Amino acid sequence: MLALGHAYLAHHGLTELLRRHMLTFAKEHGVSVSLGRCDGADMIYLESVRSEGPASLGLGAGSRLALLSSSMGRAWLASLEDAPRKALLARIEKTLPEVWAAQAGAMQRAVDAAHKAGYALSLREWHPGIDACAVAFVAVADGERYALSCSLQSAPDRAAAKANLRERQAPAARQAGCGGYNF
C-alpha cells in the first residue's frame, strides 16, 4: 500500500506543476511550503519543500496533519460550503470526541477568521515549535480542493509571529499559489 501511495503522490500532476513555484517561494520567504488535501480527519501532504533555514520538521509527501489544528486543515475547512463542512465536523465530533473537545473552539475561530482574511493560521497549535498560514483552492485541472501552507519556526514573541504571517507569508501565498479561489 505504501508503494502505491508514494507512486500516486510522485506522479500527481498538480505536484509536478507546483513544485518549482513552491521551492522558489520557500527560498524567497525562508519557510517550508506544503501542498495537501483532506483524508478523513487529517490533511495529507502531497508535496513539501523547505527553505534552507531552520523552519522545518522534515515532513514530506504522505505525512499526515490534524485537520482541526493545522493551518492547512483550517484553510481547507474554511473553503467548504456550510453543509459539507458541518457534516464532516459532525463526523469528527462523533468519532474523535476527545480531539473535538480539545480543538473545536480554536478551529472554529480560525475558520471564521479565514472567511474574512482568505487564509488560516495555526500558531503553535498543530506543533509547539511551528507557526503556519495556509490558503485553500480548487484546482482547475481536476476540480479537487487543496490547501497550500507556509510554515516556519515559532518566534518567541507570539504577536510578532502572527504579524509576520499576516503581513508577509499569507498575502504572498495567496498571490503565488491560489489566485483564483473564493471562500
Long-range contacts (C-beta under 8 A, 24 or more apart in sequence): 2-62, 5-62, 6-61, 6-62, 9-46, 9-47, 9-61, 9-62, 10-61, 12-46, 12-47, 13-141, 13-142, 14-46, 14-139, 14-141, 14-142, 14-146, 15-46, 15-47, 15-61, 17-141, 18-47, 18-148, 18-177, 19-47, 19-49, 21-176, 21-177, 22-47, 22-49, 22-148, 22-177, 23-49, 25-150, 25-172, 25-173, 25-176, 25-177, 26-50, 26-51, 27-51, 27-52, 28-172, 29-150, 29-168, 29-169, 29-172, 30-55, 30-152, 31-55, 31-150, 31-151, 31-152, 31-169, 32-56, 32-57, 32-150, 32-151, 32-152, 33-148, 33-149, 33-150, 33-173, 34-59, 34-72, 34-148, 34-149, 34-151, 35-146, 35-147, 35-148, 36-65, 36-72, 36-76, 36-146, 36-147, 36-149, 37-76, 37-144, 37-145, 37-146, 37-147, 38-67, 38-73, 38-76, 38-145, 39-64, 40-67, 41-66, 41-67, 41-68, 41-92, 41-95, 41-96, 41-99, 42-66, 42-67, 42-73, 43-67, 43-70, 43-72, 43-73, 43-76, 43-147, 46-146, 53-152, 53-153, 54-153, 55-130, 55-151, 55-152, 55-153, 56-151, 57-127, 57-129, 57-130, 65-126, 66-99, 66-103, 66-126, 67-92, 68-92, 68-99, 68-100, 68-103, 68-104, 68-106, 68-107, 69-103, 69-106, 69-107, 69-122, 69-125, 69-126, 70-122, 70-125, 70-126, 70-132, 70-134, 70-149, 71-110, 71-119, 71-120, 71-121, 71-122, 71-126, 71-132, 71-133, 71-134, 71-149, 71-151, 72-120, 72-132, 72-134, 72-147, 72-148, 72-149, 73-107, 73-147, 74-107, 74-110, 74-111, 74-114, 74-120, 74-121, 74-122, 74-134, 75-114, 75-119, 75-120, 75-134, 75-135, 75-136, 75-147, 75-149, 76-134, 76-136, 76-145, 76-146, 76-147, 77-107, 77-111, 77-120, 78-110, 78-111, 78-114, 78-115, 78-120, 78-136, 78-183, 79-136, 79-137, 79-138, 79-145, 79-147, 79-181, 79-183, 80-145, 85-111, 114-183, 115-183, 117-166, 117-170, 118-170, 118-174, 118-183, 119-170, 119-173, 119-174, 121-162, 121-165, 121-166, 121-170, 123-154, 123-158, 123-161, 123-162, 123-165, 124-154, 124-158, 128-154, 129-153, 129-154, 130-154, 131-155, 131-161, 131-162, 131-164, 131-165, 132-165, 133-165, 133-166, 133-169, 133-170, 133-173, 134-173, 135-170, 135-173, 135-174, 135-177, 135-178, 135-181, 136-178, 136-181, 136-183, 137-177, 137-178, 137-180, 137-181, 138-181, 140-180, 148-173, 148-177, 148-178, 149-173
